Amino acid sequence: LIVLVLMLMNPGYVFYEHPFFRFIWRKNGEWVYDEENMSIPSVALPTDVGLSDFEPEQIYDLHRYYFFLGLSTSGALLLLAQYGPGKIAAQKDEVLLPVVARNQD
């Protein structure tokens, strides 16, 4: 149930955070970027690098990358909700860490 709820919430979050389709359109046969409304995604940058160091194409590509990364995560959660974890998952009675005799002293 939790996986299904996460799978349904994740696309909404992805569409809100990385709406790359709103940042570009064709005008007179050329692609035009909406530089005023395009913000840089939350990424770690060196201290000497700012928003002005990036071209609009690079910021657009970052939003597009994170958008499809988020959608693929939603697909993985959907598969997990539909089919379960499978045979690889740990069973309730399975011992994951063996008991070491000297630690019991």
Residue frames as qw, qx, qy, qz and C-alpha x, y, z in Angstrom:
[[0.000, 0.885, 0.466, 0.000, 0.00, 0.00, 0.00],
 [0.312, -0.789, 0.102, 0.519, 2.85, 2.39, 0.86],
 [0.399, -0.138, 0.598, 0.681, 4.59, 1.72, -2.44],
 [0.212, 0.610, 0.676, 0.354, 1.37, 2.38, -4.33],
 [0.126, -0.936, -0.258, 0.202, 0.87, 5.72, -2.55],
 [0.377, -0.606, 0.338, 0.614, 4.49, 6.73, -3.26],
 [0.391, 0.154, 0.696, 0.582, 4.08, 5.71, -6.88],
 [0.118, 0.791, 0.562, 0.213, 1.02, 7.94, -7.21],
 [0.237, -0.921, -0.084, 0.297, 2.61, 10.93, -5.44],
 [0.578, -0.332, 0.379, 0.641, 5.97, 10.80, -7.22],
 [0.387, 0.450, 0.511, 0.622, 4.78, 11.93, -10.69],
 [0.105, -0.936, -0.313, -0.125, 3.06, 14.95, -9.15],
 [0.505, -0.745, 0.152, 0.408, 6.26, 15.92, -7.41],
 [0.572, -0.046, 0.497, 0.651, 8.29, 15.38, -10.59],
 [0.248, 0.686, 0.497, 0.470, 5.91, 17.44, -12.72],
 [0.245, -0.954, -0.168, 0.032, 6.04, 20.24, -10.13],
 [0.546, -0.665, 0.264, 0.436, 9.82, 20.32, -9.61],
 [0.329, -0.304, 0.628, 0.637, 11.03, 19.73, -13.20],
 [0.573, 0.648, 0.446, -0.229, 8.44, 20.95, -15.74],
 [0.386, -0.295, 0.503, 0.715, 10.95, 21.00, -18.60],
 [0.281, 0.493, 0.712, 0.413, 8.13, 21.12, -21.17],
 [0.026, -0.932, -0.344, 0.108, 7.18, 24.64, -19.96],
 [0.391, -0.703, 0.213, 0.554, 10.69, 26.03, -20.47],
 [0.206, -0.262, 0.645, 0.687, 10.98, 25.67, -24.25],
 [0.583, 0.607, 0.486, -0.238, 8.88, 26.24, -27.35],
 [0.509, 0.183, 0.500, 0.676, 9.33, 26.85, -31.08],
 [0.151, 0.860, 0.218, -0.437, 9.06, 30.38, -32.38],
 [0.417, 0.817, -0.263, -0.299, 9.80, 31.24, -36.03],
 [0.877, 0.353, -0.322, 0.043, 11.44, 27.87, -36.59],
 [0.354, 0.445, -0.636, 0.521, 13.85, 28.15, -33.62],
 [0.615, -0.471, -0.605, 0.185, 13.75, 26.82, -30.09],
 [0.073, -0.676, 0.170, -0.714, 13.22, 29.58, -27.52],
 [0.515, -0.206, -0.717, 0.422, 14.03, 29.08, -23.82],
 [0.360, -0.836, -0.228, -0.347, 12.08, 30.76, -21.02],
 [0.529, 0.256, -0.491, 0.643, 15.11, 32.04, -19.14],
 [0.254, -0.486, 0.226, -0.805, 13.09, 34.17, -16.70],
 [0.809, -0.317, 0.099, -0.485, 11.09, 31.28, -15.23],
 [0.896, 0.152, -0.400, 0.119, 13.76, 28.59, -15.56],
 [0.439, -0.778, 0.406, -0.193, 15.49, 27.94, -12.24],
 [0.373, 0.446, -0.812, 0.060, 18.45, 25.68, -11.72],
 [0.841, -0.311, -0.409, -0.170, 17.56, 22.33, -10.13],
 [0.576, -0.738, 0.324, -0.136, 18.86, 21.50, -6.68],
 [0.898, 0.259, -0.209, 0.288, 22.35, 20.32, -7.48],
 [0.623, -0.647, 0.080, 0.432, 25.66, 20.64, -5.66],
 [0.530, 0.785, -0.017, 0.321, 27.82, 23.31, -7.27],
 [0.623, -0.026, -0.244, 0.742, 31.30, 24.54, -6.45],
 [0.194, -0.732, -0.345, 0.554, 31.38, 27.84, -4.58],
 [0.117, -0.451, 0.291, 0.836, 32.77, 29.75, -7.55],
 [0.002, 0.211, 0.787, 0.579, 30.01, 28.61, -9.95],
 [0.292, 0.325, 0.416, -0.797, 26.73, 30.51, -10.21],
 [0.575, 0.547, 0.578, -0.189, 23.57, 30.49, -12.27],
 [0.341, 0.852, -0.148, -0.368, 25.07, 32.92, -14.77],
 [0.181, -0.519, 0.782, 0.294, 27.77, 30.36, -15.67],
 [0.461, 0.203, 0.862, 0.052, 25.19, 28.04, -17.25],
 [0.187, 0.024, -0.530, -0.827, 23.63, 28.28, -20.68],
 [0.667, 0.021, 0.197, -0.718, 19.81, 27.90, -20.85],
 [0.774, 0.217, -0.530, -0.269, 20.30, 24.65, -22.78],
 [0.353, 0.216, -0.828, 0.379, 22.26, 23.15, -19.90],
 [0.312, -0.039, 0.570, -0.759, 19.65, 24.07, -17.30],
 [0.757, 0.162, -0.134, -0.618, 16.91, 22.74, -19.57],
 [0.669, 0.242, -0.702, -0.045, 18.81, 19.47, -19.98],
 [0.065, 0.159, -0.804, 0.570, 19.19, 19.13, -16.20],
 [0.559, 0.068, 0.340, -0.753, 15.44, 19.57, -15.72],
 [0.787, 0.244, -0.369, -0.429, 14.73, 17.05, -18.49],
 [0.447, 0.264, -0.829, 0.206, 17.17, 14.54, -16.95],
 [0.119, -0.054, 0.741, -0.658, 15.66, 14.82, -13.46],
 [0.669, 0.125, 0.042, -0.731, 12.13, 14.66, -14.90],
 [0.802, 0.207, -0.494, -0.264, 12.73, 11.34, -16.63],
 [0.279, 0.233, -0.832, 0.420, 14.72, 10.04, -13.68],
 [0.374, -0.024, 0.537, -0.756, 11.69, 10.71, -11.48],
 [0.783, 0.181, -0.134, -0.580, 9.33, 9.05, -13.93],
 [0.637, 0.250, -0.729, -0.004, 11.51, 5.95, -14.10],
 [0.009, -0.144, 0.784, -0.604, 11.42, 5.80, -10.29],
 [0.624, 0.085, 0.249, -0.736, 7.62, 5.89, -10.49],
 [0.777, 0.260, -0.465, -0.337, 7.72, 3.02, -12.98],
 [0.382, 0.236, -0.841, 0.301, 9.94, 0.99, -10.65],
 [0.277, -0.041, 0.632, -0.723, 7.57, 1.63, -7.75],
 [0.743, 0.169, -0.069, -0.644, 4.62, 0.59, -9.93],
 [0.687, 0.245, -0.679, -0.083, 6.35, -2.70, -10.76],
 [0.141, 0.166, -0.815, 0.536, 7.13, -3.25, -7.09],
 [0.491, 0.042, 0.402, -0.772, 3.50, -2.58, -6.12],
 [0.776, 0.232, -0.270, -0.521, 2.18, -4.86, -8.88],
 [0.827, 0.202, -0.524, -0.013, 4.49, -7.86, -8.57],
 [0.764, -0.641, 0.065, 0.010, 6.08, -7.53, -5.12],
 [0.197, -0.809, 0.534, 0.144, 9.74, -7.91, -4.25],
 [0.752, 0.415, -0.487, -0.160, 10.06, -11.39, -5.77],
 [0.943, -0.157, -0.270, 0.116, 12.13, -14.40, -4.72],
 [0.517, 0.401, -0.374, 0.658, 15.22, -12.36, -3.81],
 [0.352, -0.682, 0.123, -0.630, 13.51, -10.70, -0.83],
 [0.092, 0.248, -0.844, 0.466, 14.41, -11.82, 2.68],
 [0.571, -0.409, -0.656, -0.275, 11.95, -14.16, 4.35],
 [0.502, -0.742, 0.071, -0.440, 10.66, -13.64, 7.89],
 [0.882, -0.439, 0.167, 0.038, 12.57, -16.61, 9.31],
 [0.779, 0.465, -0.131, 0.399, 15.74, -16.05, 7.26],
 [0.594, -0.661, 0.014, 0.458, 18.93, -15.24, 9.16],
 [0.451, 0.877, -0.032, 0.161, 20.58, -12.27, 7.47],
 [0.106, 0.747, -0.573, 0.320, 23.56, -11.95, 9.82],
 [0.799, -0.105, -0.582, 0.107, 25.02, -15.12, 11.32],
 [0.587, -0.795, 0.079, -0.131, 25.52, -15.17, 15.07],
 [0.489, 0.559, -0.564, 0.362, 29.19, -14.98, 15.98],
 [0.777, -0.380, -0.482, 0.142, 30.11, -17.11, 19.00],
 [0.513, -0.049, -0.348, 0.783, 32.70, -14.78, 20.53],
 [0.130, -0.369, -0.043, -0.919, 30.29, -11.85, 20.60],
 [0.669, -0.494, -0.429, -0.352, 27.93, -13.80, 22.86],
 [0.619, -0.095, -0.569, 0.533, 30.44, -13.92, 25.72]]
